[in-house]
Amino acid sequence: MSDKKDLAVGIVDFLKTSVADGTIPEDDHDSVQVAIDCLEDVFKIEGVSKESVLGKQTLLEIFANRGSAPAPKADPKLEAAAAKMAAATAVLTEEQKAQADKLKLEGNKALSQRNFEESIDLYTQAIDIDANNAVYYSNRAAAYSQLQLHDNAIADADAAIRVDPNYSKAYSRLGLAKYASGDAQGALEAYEMGMKVEGDNVSDAMKRGYETAKKRVDEEAVATRDAPAEGANAGAPAGFPDLGALGSMFGGGAGGGMPDLAGLMNNPAVAQMAQKFMSDPNALNNLMSNPAVANMAQRMQGGNMPSMSEMMNDPALREMASKFGGAGGAGGAPGQ
């Protein structure tokens, strides 16, 4: 039986009881009986007992006890979402804004000193005060990238974009994190959005990031279309160091030890690259702004030296080596 029919049974029982106990004057009994007959006919409840529907309770008792029922338990997820919404929409005092900005500056200092965990904690404290500031999320994304926590960096960059879709640096953070995580297409799309936001004044960093990601996407498309790749040294660009020699210097290509400096500098290609750095002050900056190089440097800092085969099969690194072996500078992505 539907809830509406149950309610109708309760009403009919209430009316009959009110007639029986004298609550309704005798002069009105006929009118009430008409109402009872109509309800029973419309809801098809003639002959249905109150006990079969409501048990021992009457409709009046249920109504009287309506305020004593325990409140439903709140969903923790809904409570957390409500808290975040309240924080995001709260009107901050000038003191709160100043405190959050102070924490951000302290986080920037820790980041510059490579105290990445500390910087993350400081940015998090700033976000707890002001959850509606895109810079705080974007800066924390940069710290996460330094720790190779790329999923966290992507989440924070996305959060920064949601807070302020016109904050272009968030797209740079997103592009770099996606590139480092192996999502070249996602990185390309992030840089494209960043370039649209910057409009007619697209930064060099955004352009370098876009070009590097696009090159990787194009390389991957060619690799997918072509036959299986050959050995690591096959098809290496002109001017690329001899992989066999470099592989032995790095402990057989597995990153087991530091290379011999004299051996490296005796290699003509390596010497040419070194000369390029010395003659062009911007060469090293351009090199380190390349997402592929930045990712490799982060892995080396964490004790996870990539193998020579892995480095040589990286299209971006091969392209970089080709440029340094000949003419032109490296492409890149935004700095942190």
C-alpha positions as CSV (number, residue, x, y, z in Angstrom):
1,M,0.0,0.0,0.0
2,S,1.3,3.4,-0.9
3,D,2.2,6.1,1.7
4,K,-0.9,8.1,0.6
5,K,-3.2,5.3,1.2
6,D,-1.6,4.7,4.6
7,L,-2.2,8.3,5.4
8,A,-5.9,8.0,4.3
9,V,-6.4,5.0,6.6
10,G,-5.0,7.1,9.5
11,I,-7.3,10.0,8.7
12,V,-10.4,7.7,8.5
13,D,-9.4,6.2,11.8
14,F,-8.9,9.6,13.3
15,L,-12.4,10.8,12.1
16,K,-14.1,7.6,13.4
17,T,-12.4,8.0,16.8
18,S,-13.3,11.6,17.0
19,V,-17.0,10.7,16.3
20,A,-16.9,7.9,18.9
21,D,-15.3,9.9,21.7
22,G,-17.5,13.0,21.3
23,T,-14.8,15.3,19.9
24,I,-17.1,16.0,16.9
25,P,-20.6,17.2,17.9
26,E,-23.5,14.9,17.1
27,D,-24.9,17.4,14.7
28,D,-21.9,17.0,12.5
29,H,-21.7,13.2,12.5
30,D,-23.5,12.9,9.1
31,S,-21.1,15.3,7.4
32,V,-18.1,13.5,8.8
33,Q,-19.5,10.1,7.7
34,V,-19.8,11.5,4.2
35,A,-16.2,12.5,4.4
36,I,-15.2,9.0,5.6
37,D,-17.2,7.3,2.8
38,C,-15.5,9.5,0.2
39,L,-12.0,8.8,1.5
40,E,-12.6,5.1,1.6
41,D,-14.1,5.1,-1.9
42,V,-11.4,7.3,-3.5
43,F,-8.4,5.5,-1.9
44,K,-10.0,2.0,-2.1
45,I,-9.4,1.4,1.6
46,E,-12.8,0.3,2.8
47,G,-12.4,-2.5,5.3
48,V,-8.6,-1.8,5.8
49,S,-7.8,-1.8,9.5
50,K,-5.7,0.9,11.1
51,E,-3.6,-1.7,13.0
52,S,-2.6,-3.3,9.7
53,V,-1.1,0.0,8.6
54,L,-0.1,2.0,11.6
55,G,0.1,-0.6,14.3
56,K,-0.9,0.4,17.8
57,Q,-0.2,4.1,17.1
58,T,-2.9,6.5,16.0
59,L,-2.3,9.3,13.5
60,L,-2.7,11.8,16.4
61,E,0.1,10.0,18.4
62,I,2.4,10.0,15.3
63,F,1.8,13.7,14.8
64,A,2.4,14.5,18.5
65,N,5.7,12.6,18.5
66,R,7.1,14.1,15.3
67,G,9.5,16.4,17.1
68,S,11.1,13.6,19.2
69,A,12.5,11.6,16.3
70,P,16.4,11.6,16.2
71,A,17.9,13.8,13.6
72,P,19.4,11.9,10.6
73,K,23.1,11.5,10.8
74,A,25.0,13.9,8.5
75,D,27.1,12.5,5.7
76,P,30.8,13.2,6.4
77,K,31.4,13.9,2.7
78,L,28.6,16.4,2.6
79,E,29.9,18.1,5.7
80,A,33.4,18.3,4.2
81,A,32.0,19.7,1.0
82,A,29.9,22.3,2.9
83,A,33.0,23.3,4.9
84,K,35.0,23.8,1.7
85,M,32.2,25.8,0.2
86,A,31.9,28.0,3.3
87,A,35.7,28.6,3.3
88,A,35.7,29.5,-0.4
89,T,32.8,32.0,0.0
90,A,33.8,33.4,3.3
91,V,34.6,37.1,3.5
92,L,38.1,37.4,4.8
93,T,39.3,40.2,7.1
94,E,42.4,42.2,6.1
95,E,44.3,40.4,8.9
96,Q,43.4,37.0,7.5
97,K,44.4,38.1,4.0
98,A,47.7,39.4,5.4
99,Q,48.3,36.1,7.3
100,A,47.6,34.0,4.3
101,D,50.0,36.1,2.1
102,K,52.7,35.9,4.7
103,L,52.4,32.1,4.7
104,K,52.7,32.2,0.9
105,L,55.9,34.2,1.0
106,E,57.3,31.8,3.6
107,G,56.4,29.0,1.3
108,N,58.1,30.7,-1.6
109,K,61.3,31.1,0.4
110,A,61.2,27.4,1.4
111,L,60.7,26.4,-2.2
112,S,63.6,28.5,-3.3
113,Q,65.7,26.7,-0.7
114,R,64.5,23.4,-2.0
115,N,62.7,22.6,1.2
116,F,59.8,21.2,-0.7
117,E,57.9,19.5,2.0
118,E,58.0,22.6,4.2
119,S,56.8,24.8,1.3
120,I,53.8,22.5,0.7
121,D,52.9,22.7,4.4
122,L,53.1,26.5,4.3
123,Y,51.0,26.8,1.1
124,T,48.5,24.4,2.6
125,Q,48.1,26.7,5.7
126,A,47.6,29.6,3.3
127,I,44.9,27.7,1.5
128,D,43.2,26.8,4.8
129,I,42.8,30.5,5.4
130,D,42.0,31.6,1.9
131,A,40.7,28.8,-0.3
132,N,39.9,31.2,-3.1
133,N,43.4,32.3,-4.1
134,A,44.7,30.7,-7.3
135,V,48.3,31.6,-6.6
136,Y,48.4,29.4,-3.5
137,Y,47.3,26.3,-5.4
138,S,49.6,27.1,-8.3
139,N,52.6,27.5,-6.0
140,R,51.9,24.3,-4.2
141,A,51.6,22.5,-7.6
142,A,55.2,23.7,-8.3
143,A,56.4,22.2,-5.0
144,Y,54.6,18.9,-5.8
145,S,56.3,18.8,-9.2
146,Q,59.7,19.1,-7.5
147,L,58.9,16.0,-5.5
148,Q,57.6,14.2,-8.6
149,L,54.1,14.0,-7.1
150,H,52.7,14.8,-10.5
151,D,49.1,13.8,-9.7
152,N,49.0,16.2,-6.8
153,A,50.5,18.9,-9.0
154,I,47.9,18.3,-11.6
155,A,45.1,18.5,-9.0
156,D,46.4,21.8,-7.6
157,A,46.9,23.3,-11.0
158,D,43.3,22.4,-11.9
159,A,42.1,23.9,-8.6
160,A,44.0,27.1,-9.4
161,I,42.3,27.3,-12.8
162,R,38.8,26.7,-11.3
163,V,39.4,29.6,-8.8
164,D,40.8,31.9,-11.5
165,P,40.6,30.8,-15.2
166,N,42.6,33.9,-16.2
167,Y,45.6,33.0,-14.1
168,S,48.0,31.9,-16.9
169,K,50.7,30.5,-14.7
170,A,48.4,27.8,-13.5
171,Y,48.2,26.5,-17.1
172,S,52.0,26.4,-17.2
173,R,52.1,24.3,-13.9
174,L,49.4,22.0,-15.4
175,G,51.3,21.6,-18.7
176,L,54.6,20.8,-16.9
177,A,53.0,18.3,-14.5
178,K,51.1,16.5,-17.3
179,Y,54.2,16.4,-19.5
180,A,56.3,14.9,-16.6
181,S,53.6,12.3,-15.9
182,G,53.7,11.2,-19.6
183,D,50.6,12.9,-20.8
184,A,52.0,14.9,-23.7
185,Q,48.6,15.5,-25.3
186,G,47.2,16.8,-22.0
187,A,50.3,19.1,-21.6
188,L,49.8,20.4,-25.1
189,E,46.1,21.3,-24.4
190,A,47.1,23.0,-21.1
191,Y,49.7,25.2,-22.9
192,E,47.2,26.0,-25.6
193,M,44.7,27.2,-23.0
194,G,47.5,29.2,-21.3
195,M,48.4,30.9,-24.6
196,K,44.7,31.8,-25.2
197,V,44.6,33.4,-21.7
198,E,47.8,35.4,-22.4
199,G,46.3,36.6,-25.6
200,D,48.6,38.9,-27.7
201,N,51.4,38.8,-25.0
202,V,52.3,35.1,-25.0
203,S,55.3,34.5,-22.8
204,D,58.4,32.8,-24.1
205,A,58.0,30.2,-21.4
206,M,54.5,29.3,-22.5
207,K,55.7,29.1,-26.1
208,R,58.6,26.8,-25.3
209,G,56.3,24.6,-23.3
210,Y,53.8,24.4,-26.1
211,E,56.5,23.7,-28.7
212,T,58.1,20.9,-26.6
213,A,54.7,19.2,-25.9
214,K,53.7,19.5,-29.5
215,K,56.9,17.9,-30.7
216,R,56.4,15.0,-28.3
217,V,52.8,14.5,-29.5
218,D,54.0,14.5,-33.1
219,E,56.9,12.1,-32.3
220,E,54.5,9.8,-30.5
221,A,52.1,9.9,-33.5
222,V,55.0,9.0,-35.8
223,A,56.2,6.2,-33.5
224,T,52.8,4.7,-33.3
225,R,52.4,4.8,-37.1
226,D,55.8,3.5,-38.0
227,A,57.4,0.1,-37.4
228,P,58.6,-0.9,-33.9
229,A,61.5,1.2,-32.8
230,E,65.1,0.1,-33.3
231,G,67.9,0.1,-30.7
232,A,68.5,3.0,-28.5
233,N,71.3,4.3,-30.7
234,A,69.6,3.8,-34.0
235,G,68.7,7.0,-35.9
236,A,70.4,9.3,-33.3
237,P,70.8,12.8,-34.5
238,A,74.0,14.1,-35.8
239,G,76.2,15.4,-33.0
240,F,74.7,13.1,-30.4
241,P,77.4,11.6,-28.1
242,D,78.4,8.0,-28.7
243,L,75.9,6.0,-26.6
244,G,78.1,3.0,-26.1
245,A,80.8,5.1,-24.5
246,L,78.4,7.1,-22.4
247,G,76.6,3.9,-21.4
248,S,79.8,2.5,-19.9
249,M,80.5,5.8,-18.2
250,F,77.1,5.6,-16.5
251,G,77.7,2.1,-15.2
252,G,76.5,0.2,-18.2
253,G,73.6,2.6,-19.0
254,A,71.7,2.0,-15.8
255,G,72.8,5.1,-14.0
256,G,75.0,3.2,-11.5
257,G,77.7,5.8,-11.2
258,M,78.9,9.3,-12.2
259,P,80.6,9.6,-15.5
260,D,84.3,10.3,-15.9
261,L,84.6,14.1,-16.6
262,A,87.7,13.7,-18.7
263,G,86.1,11.0,-20.8
264,L,83.1,13.1,-21.4
265,M,85.0,16.2,-22.4
266,N,87.1,14.1,-24.8
267,N,83.9,13.3,-26.7
268,P,83.6,15.9,-29.5
269,A,79.9,16.1,-29.3
270,V,79.9,16.7,-25.5
271,A,82.7,19.3,-25.9
272,Q,80.6,21.1,-28.6
273,M,77.7,21.2,-26.2
274,A,79.9,22.6,-23.4
275,Q,81.2,25.3,-25.8
276,K,77.6,26.2,-26.7
277,F,76.8,26.8,-23.0
278,M,79.9,29.0,-22.6
279,S,79.2,31.1,-25.7
280,D,75.5,31.5,-25.1
281,P,74.4,32.8,-21.6
282,N,70.8,31.8,-22.3
283,A,71.6,28.3,-23.4
284,L,71.7,26.8,-19.9
285,N,68.5,28.6,-18.9
286,N,66.7,27.3,-22.0
287,L,68.0,23.8,-21.4
288,M,66.7,23.7,-17.8
289,S,63.3,25.1,-18.8
290,N,62.7,22.2,-21.1
291,P,60.1,19.9,-19.4
292,A,62.0,16.7,-20.4
293,V,65.2,18.0,-18.9
294,A,63.5,19.3,-15.8
295,N,61.8,16.0,-15.3
296,M,65.1,14.1,-15.7
297,A,66.9,16.5,-13.2
298,Q,64.1,15.9,-10.6
299,R,64.5,12.1,-11.0
300,M,68.3,12.4,-10.6
301,Q,67.8,14.4,-7.5
302,G,65.6,11.8,-6.1
303,G,68.2,9.0,-6.7
304,N,66.3,7.7,-9.7
305,M,68.7,8.1,-12.6
306,P,67.1,7.2,-15.9
307,S,68.9,4.7,-18.0
308,M,70.8,5.8,-21.2
309,S,68.4,3.8,-23.3
310,E,65.4,5.6,-21.7
311,M,67.1,9.0,-22.3
312,M,68.0,8.3,-25.9
313,N,64.5,7.1,-26.7
314,D,63.1,10.4,-25.3
315,P,62.1,12.4,-28.5
316,A,62.5,15.7,-26.6
317,L,66.0,14.9,-25.4
318,R,67.1,13.7,-28.8
319,E,65.7,16.9,-30.3
320,M,67.6,18.9,-27.7
321,A,70.8,17.1,-28.5
322,S,70.3,17.6,-32.2
323,K,69.9,21.4,-31.7
324,F,73.0,21.6,-29.5
325,G,74.9,19.5,-31.9
326,G,74.1,21.9,-34.7
327,A,72.4,25.3,-34.5
328,G,69.5,26.7,-32.5
329,G,68.5,26.6,-28.9
330,A,66.4,24.2,-26.8
331,G,62.7,24.6,-26.5
332,G,61.3,24.7,-23.0
333,A,58.5,25.1,-20.5
334,P,57.8,27.6,-17.9
335,G,60.1,27.8,-14.9
336,Q,58.9,27.3,-11.4
